[in-house]
């Protein structure tokens, strides 16, 4: 049966749910495929939530996948992406609790190919946005990070944050309006 599944994987793009079902049965390779699908997204989300601290983001992203593997039997149905983002969110919250500090979002690394003037301008703009984001509530920062940095759809943001979709849209709208007011 596994040989047939491997041949089908070569012929067709295997849907995520098949990887999830195989991983739930203990297939480490299937979980590895899920890891490959979500590592960059989860890392990016965690990276921006922990103040762009590369080492901490790497550690926490790794923790997310360890927890996902350990708790995979608890995943029942629905969006796997929302489930793993909820683990990431809780991991970041747990980190804040243990660190007893709030780390603000910081600027991203500038592209090395840009000329010096563009780099300085970009850093100033990023710093302005970073400071504006720092003035938002934690919920507003989280929704901006999920929606615009991690590109998660509102339906899954609702699952991740434990809110209704209309509440997510309202929070997103208030966060954008607050950013606009701060930046103007």
Backbone as CSV, one residue per row, in Angstrom:
resi,resn,N_x,N_y,N_z,CA_x,CA_y,CA_z,C_x,C_y,C_z
1,UNK,0.826,-1.195,0.000,0.000,0.000,0.000,0.870,1.259,0.000
2,UNK,1.962,1.225,0.762,2.826,2.396,0.819,3.506,2.621,-0.530
3,UNK,3.834,1.561,-1.251,4.453,1.694,-2.566,3.490,2.377,-3.529
4,UNK,2.215,2.012,-3.466,1.206,2.639,-4.301,1.081,4.123,-3.961
5,UNK,1.074,4.445,-2.667,0.982,5.839,-2.242,2.182,6.629,-2.744
6,UNK,3.373,6.021,-2.713,4.573,6.714,-3.182,4.498,6.970,-4.684
7,UNK,4.003,5.990,-5.460,3.859,6.193,-6.906,2.839,7.280,-7.205
8,UNK,1.732,7.303,-6.446,0.722,8.332,-6.651,1.266,9.708,-6.304
9,UNK,2.098,9.785,-5.252,2.701,11.064,-4.875,3.570,11.605,-5.997
10,UNK,4.265,10.710,-6.712,5.111,11.145,-7.820,4.278,11.646,-8.991
11,UNK,3.124,11.024,-9.193,2.272,11.401,-10.314,1.431,12.641,-10.041
12,UNK,0.971,12.787,-8.838,0.049,13.862,-8.500,0.560,14.642,-7.299
13,UNK,0.103,15.868,-7.202,0.389,16.654,-6.008,-0.522,16.140,-4.902
14,UNK,0.061,15.634,-3.852,-0.722,15.011,-2.785,-1.335,16.096,-1.909
15,UNK,-2.647,16.046,-1.726,-3.280,17.040,-0.857,-2.766,16.938,0.576
16,UNK,-2.777,18.049,1.216,-2.298,18.155,2.594,-2.960,17.148,3.515
17,UNK,-4.252,16.923,3.347,-4.964,16.044,4.260,-4.447,14.612,4.210
18,UNK,-3.917,14.201,3.069,-3.358,12.855,2.984,-2.091,12.780,3.840
19,UNK,-1.269,13.830,3.771,-0.075,13.873,4.623,-0.467,13.839,6.097
20,UNK,-1.515,14.575,6.436,-1.957,14.612,7.829,-2.394,13.215,8.272
21,UNK,-3.190,12.546,7.448,-3.671,11.216,7.809,-2.513,10.222,7.928
22,UNK,-1.564,10.310,7.004,-0.409,9.413,7.064,0.439,9.711,8.303
23,UNK,0.621,10.988,8.602,1.417,11.379,9.776,0.741,10.911,11.062
24,UNK,-0.586,10.985,11.096,-1.310,10.521,12.282,-1.095,9.024,12.510
25,UNK,-0.792,8.314,11.444,-0.514,6.878,11.550,0.959,6.615,11.865
26,UNK,1.721,7.688,12.091,3.121,7.537,12.483,4.118,7.681,11.348
27,UNK,3.664,8.075,10.173,4.555,8.224,9.022,5.357,9.520,9.152
28,UNK,6.625,9.374,9.486,7.492,10.540,9.681,7.744,11.294,8.380
29,UNK,7.801,10.579,7.266,8.008,11.242,5.969,6.829,12.150,5.641
30,UNK,5.624,11.694,5.933,4.437,12.508,5.678,4.471,13.760,6.548
31,UNK,4.873,13.604,7.805,4.994,14.776,8.670,6.096,15.699,8.153
32,UNK,7.144,15.108,7.605,8.216,15.901,6.993,7.698,16.752,5.844
33,UNK,6.757,16.217,5.080,6.144,16.999,3.987,5.350,18.175,4.556
34,UNK,4.620,17.922,5.645,3.880,19.008,6.301,4.851,20.061,6.835
35,UNK,5.946,19.592,7.389,6.997,20.485,7.891,7.507,21.372,6.757
36,UNK,7.787,20.764,5.613,8.269,21.531,4.462,7.226,22.543,3.982
37,UNK,5.961,22.155,4.023,4.890,23.048,3.575,4.742,24.275,4.476
38,UNK,4.953,24.082,5.783,4.627,25.136,6.736,5.805,25.788,7.442
39,UNK,6.991,25.276,7.306,8.123,25.811,8.058,8.324,27.302,7.803
40,UNK,8.396,27.714,6.553,8.641,29.132,6.254,7.532,30.027,6.789
41,UNK,6.296,29.589,6.642,5.163,30.390,7.107,5.165,30.527,8.626
42,UNK,5.377,29.412,9.298,5.387,29.431,10.764,6.579,30.233,11.270
43,UNK,7.733,30.032,10.662,8.926,30.786,11.076,8.685,32.289,10.918
44,UNK,8.136,32.693,9.780,7.883,34.118,9.520,6.910,34.692,10.556
45,UNK,5.850,33.950,10.840,4.878,34.401,11.837,5.558,34.576,13.195
46,UNK,6.287,33.550,13.633,6.956,33.604,14.933,8.005,34.718,14.947
47,UNK,8.755,34.841,13.870,9.822,35.846,13.757,9.277,37.253,14.016
48,UNK,8.152,37.570,13.421,7.581,38.905,13.612,6.899,39.049,14.969
49,UNK,6.440,37.970,15.544,5.796,38.044,16.858,6.806,38.165,18.002
50,UNK,8.057,37.738,17.775,9.058,37.802,18.842,10.095,38.889,18.590
51,UNK,9.710,39.905,17.846,10.599,41.046,17.671,11.736,40.795,16.711
52,UNK,11.529,39.937,15.754,12.514,39.634,14.716,13.843,39.170,15.293
53,UNK,13.772,38.381,16.336,14.931,37.752,16.936,15.103,36.402,16.241
54,UNK,16.093,36.314,15.359,16.264,35.139,14.502,16.433,33.848,15.304
55,UNK,17.326,33.878,16.303,17.596,32.664,17.065,16.368,32.200,17.846
56,UNK,15.678,33.137,18.487,14.481,32.791,19.240,13.392,32.279,18.302
57,UNK,13.234,32.918,17.144,12.228,32.483,16.177,12.520,31.065,15.689
58,UNK,13.787,30.759,15.439,14.151,29.407,15.017,13.815,28.389,16.101
59,UNK,14.150,28.718,17.348,13.858,27.808,18.462,12.366,27.584,18.621
60,UNK,11.602,28.668,18.590,10.157,28.544,18.797,9.486,27.843,17.622
61,UNK,9.926,28.114,16.395,9.351,27.432,15.226,9.620,25.933,15.338
62,UNK,10.811,25.577,15.787,11.137,24.170,15.999,10.214,23.567,17.060
63,UNK,9.997,24.308,18.149,9.091,23.843,19.208,7.679,23.611,18.674
64,UNK,7.232,24.482,17.774,5.892,24.352,17.200,5.746,22.996,16.519
65,UNK,6.746,22.614,15.726,6.642,21.356,14.994,6.805,20.141,15.913
66,UNK,7.601,20.275,16.950,7.708,19.184,17.932,6.350,18.999,18.615
67,UNK,5.731,20.106,19.030,4.416,20.022,19.679,3.367,19.463,18.713
68,UNK,3.431,19.895,17.451,2.468,19.401,16.458,2.608,17.891,16.291
69,UNK,3.841,17.403,16.217,4.071,15.964,16.081,3.544,15.212,17.303
70,UNK,3.841,15.757,18.481,3.427,15.100,19.719,1.914,15.105,19.903
71,UNK,1.231,16.114,19.387,-0.210,16.254,19.597,-1.030,15.958,18.336
72,UNK,-0.387,15.379,17.348,-1.054,15.146,16.073,-2.315,14.300,16.209
73,UNK,-2.314,13.357,17.149,-3.508,12.523,17.328,-4.699,13.344,17.825
74,UNK,-4.449,14.513,18.395,-5.528,15.381,18.875,-6.165,16.184,17.742
75,UNK,-5.478,16.289,16.607,-6.044,17.000,15.455,-7.169,16.150,14.890
76,UNK,-8.358,16.730,14.820,-9.518,15.969,14.367,-9.881,16.296,12.916
77,UNK,-10.220,17.543,12.652,-10.614,17.937,11.295,-10.491,19.448,11.184
78,UNK,-10.870,19.959,10.055,-10.752,21.390,9.823,-9.425,21.711,9.176
79,UNK,-9.075,22.953,9.219,-7.866,23.418,8.565,-6.625,23.048,9.376
80,UNK,-5.727,22.288,8.759,-4.463,21.963,9.421,-3.651,23.238,9.619
81,UNK,-3.728,24.143,8.653,-2.996,25.408,8.770,-3.455,26.184,10.002
82,UNK,-4.744,26.280,10.216,-5.256,26.989,11.392,-4.802,26.286,12.670
83,UNK,-4.789,24.963,12.664,-4.374,24.186,13.832,-2.912,24.448,14.162
84,UNK,-2.048,24.430,13.156,-0.622,24.608,13.428,-0.306,26.066,13.777
85,UNK,-1.046,27.019,13.195,-0.872,28.419,13.589,-1.336,28.636,15.033
86,UNK,-2.363,27.928,15.444,-2.807,28.041,16.845,-1.709,27.530,17.779
87,UNK,-1.034,26.465,17.392,0.093,25.974,18.185,1.192,27.030,18.215
88,UNK,1.467,27.643,17.071,2.498,28.690,16.999,2.119,29.870,17.887
89,UNK,0.872,30.276,17.808,0.398,31.400,18.628,0.570,31.089,20.119
90,UNK,0.152,29.907,20.519,0.265,29.521,21.928,1.721,29.389,22.361
91,UNK,2.575,28.941,21.462,3.998,28.824,21.771,4.606,30.207,22.002
92,UNK,4.227,31.177,21.176,4.715,32.555,21.350,4.197,33.120,22.675
93,UNK,2.929,32.890,22.968,2.349,33.371,24.233,3.068,32.736,25.420
94,UNK,3.312,31.431,25.338,4.045,30.749,26.410,5.436,31.356,26.585
95,UNK,6.073,31.687,25.482,7.399,32.303,25.553,7.328,33.660,26.259
96,UNK,6.317,34.451,25.923,6.153,35.750,26.589,5.954,35.555,28.089
97,UNK,5.160,34.561,28.440,4.903,34.309,29.861,6.183,33.930,30.593
98,UNK,6.998,33.106,29.959,8.230,32.679,30.622,9.276,33.788,30.625
99,UNK,9.273,34.614,29.613,10.251,35.708,29.536,9.830,36.915,30.351
100,UNK,8.530,37.029,30.620,7.984,38.172,31.367,8.360,39.508,30.728
101,UNK,8.388,39.502,29.419,8.668,40.761,28.734,7.932,40.771,27.402
102,UNK,7.669,41.947,26.913,7.035,42.112,25.616,8.072,42.664,24.647
103,UNK,8.286,41.941,23.589,9.274,42.363,22.609,8.540,42.998,21.437
104,UNK,8.880,44.224,21.127,8.233,44.936,20.020,8.757,44.425,18.688
105,UNK,7.946,44.629,17.663,8.389,44.284,16.318,9.551,45.187,15.925
106,UNK,10.532,44.628,15.235,11.678,45.423,14.795,11.811,45.355,13.288
107,UNK,12.699,46.163,12.764,12.825,46.283,11.308,13.359,45.024,10.662
108,UNK,13.034,44.836,9.398,13.532,43.697,8.640,14.900,44.015,8.062
109,UNK,15.595,42.978,7.691,16.930,43.154,7.122,16.790,43.660,5.696
110,UNK,17.527,44.702,5.378,17.461,45.293,4.037,18.178,44.404,3.031
111,UNK,17.713,44.438,1.815,18.317,43.684,0.732,19.716,44.238,0.455
112,UNK,20.711,43.367,0.426,22.084,43.802,0.267,22.351,44.428,-1.100
113,UNK,21.506,44.167,-2.089,21.725,44.671,-3.438,21.289,46.128,-3.607
114,UNK,20.536,46.665,-2.679,20.053,48.037,-2.797,21.206,49.005,-2.589
115,UNK,21.090,50.153,-3.223,22.138,51.140,-2.972,21.939,51.770,-1.596
116,UNK,22.940,52.457,-1.135,22.969,52.964,0.234,21.817,53.929,0.538
117,UNK,21.506,54.834,-0.372,20.426,55.806,-0.134,19.076,55.116,0.000
118,UNK,18.802,54.173,-0.886,17.539,53.431,-0.812,17.458,52.657,0.498
119,UNK,18.566,52.098,0.915,18.614,51.332,2.153,18.291,52.217,3.356
120,UNK,18.868,53.391,3.395,18.608,54.316,4.501,17.146,54.729,4.511
121,UNK,16.610,55.080,3.342,15.207,55.476,3.238,14.297,54.342,3.701
122,UNK,14.609,53.146,3.235,13.796,51.991,3.594,13.847,51.745,5.104
123,UNK,15.041,51.859,5.698,15.181,51.654,7.141,14.362,52.678,7.916
124,UNK,14.351,53.917,7.440,13.567,54.954,8.114,12.078,54.650,8.034
125,UNK,11.632,54.208,6.871,10.222,53.853,6.700,9.857,52.645,7.564
126,UNK,10.714,51.653,7.577,10.469,50.455,8.381,10.428,50.817,9.858
127,UNK,11.351,51.685,10.267,11.377,52.118,11.671,10.076,52.828,12.037
128,UNK,9.588,53.647,11.120,8.327,54.361,11.358,7.167,53.365,11.499
129,UNK,7.130,52.372,10.625,6.071,51.353,10.685,6.223,50.516,11.949
130,UNK,7.468,50.162,12.282,7.727,49.370,13.494,7.214,50.100,14.727
131,UNK,7.514,51.394,14.794,7.053,52.175,15.946,5.531,52.261,15.971
132,UNK,4.932,52.409,14.801,3.472,52.461,14.722,2.868,51.129,15.173
133,UNK,3.433,50.015,14.707,2.933,48.698,15.115,3.072,48.506,16.620
134,UNK,4.149,49.025,17.183,4.371,48.913,18.614,3.328,49.636,19.441
135,UNK,2.640,50.592,18.842,1.604,51.345,19.543,0.240,50.653,19.489
136,UNK,0.140,49.605,18.675,-1.113,48.852,18.593,-1.218,47.890,19.771
137,UNK,-2.421,47.423,20.024,-2.606,46.405,21.059,-1.983,45.095,20.575
138,UNK,-1.767,44.169,21.494,-1.217,42.862,21.112,-2.109,42.170,20.081
139,UNK,-3.421,42.232,20.285,-4.348,41.611,19.335,-4.232,42.236,17.962
140,UNK,-4.131,43.573,17.914,-4.007,44.255,16.636,-2.685,43.902,15.951
141,UNK,-1.602,43.826,16.730,-0.318,43.419,16.164,-0.410,42.003,15.601
142,UNK,-1.071,41.128,16.347,-1.183,39.743,15.904,-1.989,39.625,14.617
143,UNK,-3.084,40.362,14.542,-3.917,40.252,13.343,-3.203,40.834,12.127
144,UNK,-2.454,41.909,12.307,-1.683,42.487,11.199,-0.607,41.493,10.763
145,UNK,0.052,40.854,11.717,1.091,39.877,11.397,0.504,38.680,10.648
146,UNK,-0.600,38.135,11.145,-1.216,36.988,10.489,-1.711,37.341,9.086
147,UNK,-2.400,38.462,8.967,-3.034,38.813,7.695,-2.030,39.286,6.647
148,UNK,-1.149,40.196,7.013,-0.325,40.848,6.006,1.109,40.333,5.923
149,UNK,1.592,39.669,6.949,2.952,39.130,6.893,2.903,37.638,6.595
150,UNK,1.998,36.909,7.272,1.892,35.465,7.047,0.852,35.117,5.989
151,UNK,0.055,36.089,5.554,-0.928,35.899,4.481,-1.936,34.793,4.801
152,UNK,-2.431,34.795,6.032,-3.425,33.810,6.471,-4.816,34.389,6.203
153,UNK,-5.724,33.601,5.610,-7.076,34.096,5.353,-7.851,34.344,6.658
154,UNK,-8.823,35.245,6.589,-9.604,35.627,7.769,-10.283,34.437,8.436
155,UNK,-10.762,33.480,7.650,-11.438,32.321,8.244,-10.484,31.545,9.154
156,UNK,-9.232,31.443,8.742,-8.274,30.717,9.562,-7.755,31.580,10.710
157,UNK,-7.682,32.893,10.502,-7.321,33.789,11.601,-8.366,33.660,12.712
158,UNK,-9.630,33.553,12.325,-10.703,33.386,13.308,-10.479,32.117,14.129
159,UNK,-10.122,31.025,13.456,-9.847,29.768,14.165,-8.637,29.917,15.086
160,UNK,-7.588,30.557,14.594,-6.353,30.713,15.363,-6.591,31.548,16.616
161,UNK,-7.333,32.644,16.456,-7.535,33.577,17.565,-8.762,33.247,18.410
162,UNK,-9.533,32.260,17.966,-10.727,31.877,18.727,-11.816,32.939,18.673
163,UNK,-11.960,33.564,17.511,-12.966,34.620,17.327,-13.819,34.289,16.109
164,UNK,-14.955,34.955,16.017,-15.791,34.820,14.830,-15.165,35.633,13.693
165,UNK,-15.501,35.265,12.451,-14.930,35.960,11.295,-15.292,37.442,11.269
166,UNK,-16.517,37.776,11.660,-16.890,39.195,11.660,-16.097,39.968,12.712
167,UNK,-15.773,39.318,13.821,-14.945,39.962,14.847,-13.512,40.156,14.332
168,UNK,-13.023,39.199,13.565,-11.685,39.317,12.972,-11.650,40.477,11.979
169,UNK,-12.684,40.566,11.132,-12.733,41.673,10.163,-12.806,43.016,10.874
170,UNK,-13.579,43.086,11.942,-13.688,44.339,12.698,-12.354,44.696,13.352
171,UNK,-11.704,43.704,13.945,-10.399,43.938,14.578,-9.366,44.357,13.538
172,UNK,-9.397,43.708,12.392,-8.480,44.049,11.302,-8.727,45.486,10.835
173,UNK,-9.982,45.845,10.690,-10.332,47.197,10.268,-9.859,48.238,11.282
174,UNK,-10.084,47.948,12.575,-9.629,48.876,13.620,-8.105,48.976,13.656
175,UNK,-7.428,47.867,13.428,-5.961,47.867,13.441,-5.416,48.700,12.282
176,UNK,-5.999,48.535,11.112,-5.557,49.307,9.941,-5.838,50.788,10.155
177,UNK,-7.023,51.099,10.680,-7.375,52.500,10.943,-6.418,53.103,11.979
178,UNK,-6.114,52.342,13.024,-5.187,52.831,14.047,-3.809,53.068,13.448
179,UNK,-3.352,52.167,12.579,-2.055,52.356,11.930,-2.056,53.609,11.058
180,UNK,-3.136,53.791,10.317,-3.237,54.982,9.473,-3.180,56.255,10.303
181,UNK,-3.893,56.275,11.413,-3.901,57.457,12.278,-2.520,57.717,12.871
182,UNK,-1.833,56.663,13.240,-0.494,56.803,13.823,0.503,57.298,12.763
183,UNK,0.374,56.769,11.565,1.334,57.070,10.501,1.101,58.432,9.842
184,UNK,-0.072,58.992,9.994,-0.374,60.290,9.357,0.140,61.428,10.168
